[in-house]
């Protein structure tokens, strides 16, 4: 009974195997050679597979193998030759292991040719090789450096998978680790750029992007989202996507896309706000690369929104004096108690605007008035009002000095030094805006008074110059009159003398 | 008291003789008598130059790092500093103008003829020194315009064959216009030129006092009864004084209403600003050089221009030596026409220089 059952099973398996074999597509290496009616077999893969060569076995799962690309397409030689010597004959183009420096051009034979790629049914872009050759990696390779990353370093050699395949090393969730295999290796990176940090991957793991990526989110930003996959250019060069002037646009590629960001439930108007902000205008319009871009506050590899407690540290990186003064002010404790973000409460975040005097005091536009109302008559209200009053006085004195100096200048008087000194008044006004962060009236008064003294001196000099102008004219009038009288006297005397002589 | 003082001096220096000599001095009165006064005006302006120059010296610092600042301080902080500087600058320009008028008046009245050749030669040297005063003084405030004008001016000297390069280095105190040039120009302006000028001016005045004022040929040909004269002391001196006072008034008005600007501090590393030009009295030469093509019959245009001006200047200087007609007491109309041509050329080229810049 058992024997009968075994026979039935054997027949079933045989039929099933035959059915499977007939249904399965014929591998390209077994297909007919177009030049012959004979069915020719790709001898490279056939032989090397039989010999259980690891590359050949791996290649059976390679995306290229499935598209009918033979070993000979990269290694050269005659794929159909049955004898090894004939198949691997240099006369037939056999090159063996390709030179590392030739790999991009070799891949580019197909990946740089749109028509050929279409023939494989691929819609992949064909600019990759060109982009790579212009990248920081490609440039190094062109110098003969064989340790630098090239195509196979990231994509693999004989087991290349589609980028959409989660087992591919270039699948989004695998990319950070892939890049870190070189960029996290201090000994390796030292050879190229000893000053380049090697902790990007560690930082990335702490970022919002990194955490989501680790959870398998393939949409979230990885290294190539910002640095590009093939056209990786040093951030020092304006063409780089991570050059300071380009960073906001780079971040905005995802963060400004409402559809793409929908699942993350965060706003997508940061870039628009940033563009209109004092930081955005300085960076994007004035092209001042010292102005902060997104990464200046959020970090780059470790990108995350700064928390309430750390905002003053973030802003304080540049605005250190303001941050110091704020930390000494009574506002620090008050903000902490109310869980208010320090700088952001008054200045905003992405759309931060240039400071103006209107922000100070207890008027409608004053930020102080948002908390300190006239009803409670608190000390804060009085200090804010006094600070504004002092600032207004200084600005009025500055205007008076400017008017006097301008008039003196129009009259042709020399007031250049006084005009130059007037710049110190502006400096005092800026200093007073900084000192306002301490919310200390005495400190504020000392700064304003310093400016007031300069403004008053400049005004006095301007007025003195105007006075001098009129004095000169009166003096000239008097002098001319005296000289003219003297001339007339001499003339009359001469005429009298000459009349007498006649 | 005065009589006693005079007697004391007369006893020692025999002044009575000098007074007698002065009393006898007379000046011809005719249609062109006005031109006699320009020598005196030039002298008056030179005196003003000396006095204001000494006052400026109290504050001026001849150093590339502080020259501009010292002039700036003088004009903005020192009481009447602006007035002194402005009068010095205006009076320098008026003096050059007066000297030119004086020179041309002597030329046209043939005042250079025998026996007054030395009077002419010394006067021409004084004219040259006046221009040198202007050129050296222009650089002293160390402002942008002066710096580049000096650069261009000294470069022109450098194109002369053989002596050009050594002269350029001598003038500049090196290859370029630097602080060394400023020190050198300052030395020329306040020591060398005033010394030479004073000696030659004294000689010039001495010759005139010894020979008397030149009488024009037309006046000489008059009968004795028709010859009108006026005593030098006090009639002519009074007129001189009246004119000096008028000039002083003009100077005061110019200084107050058109104060001499200080401009921007010179920056040797900055590109030359537009509108670089020399002082007005060099403009005709500057404009001529601009008009001459870069090459004329294989000769460098600039060199040709300098050579022509050199030859022209030498001929003008030595006019008493080659003008035979005037020497014989004949009318030299051609010479007068030549003089008119030169005056017209200077005026037209100067106007063109300003109009085209």
Interface residues (C-beta under 8 A of the other chain):
Chain A: X412 X414 X415 X416 X417 X472 X473 X475 X476 X479 X480 X483 X484 X486 X487 X490 X491 X493 X494 X497 X498
Chain B: X72 X75 X76 X82 X83 X234 X235 X238 X239 X241 X242 X245 X246 X248 X249 X252 X253 X256 X259 X262
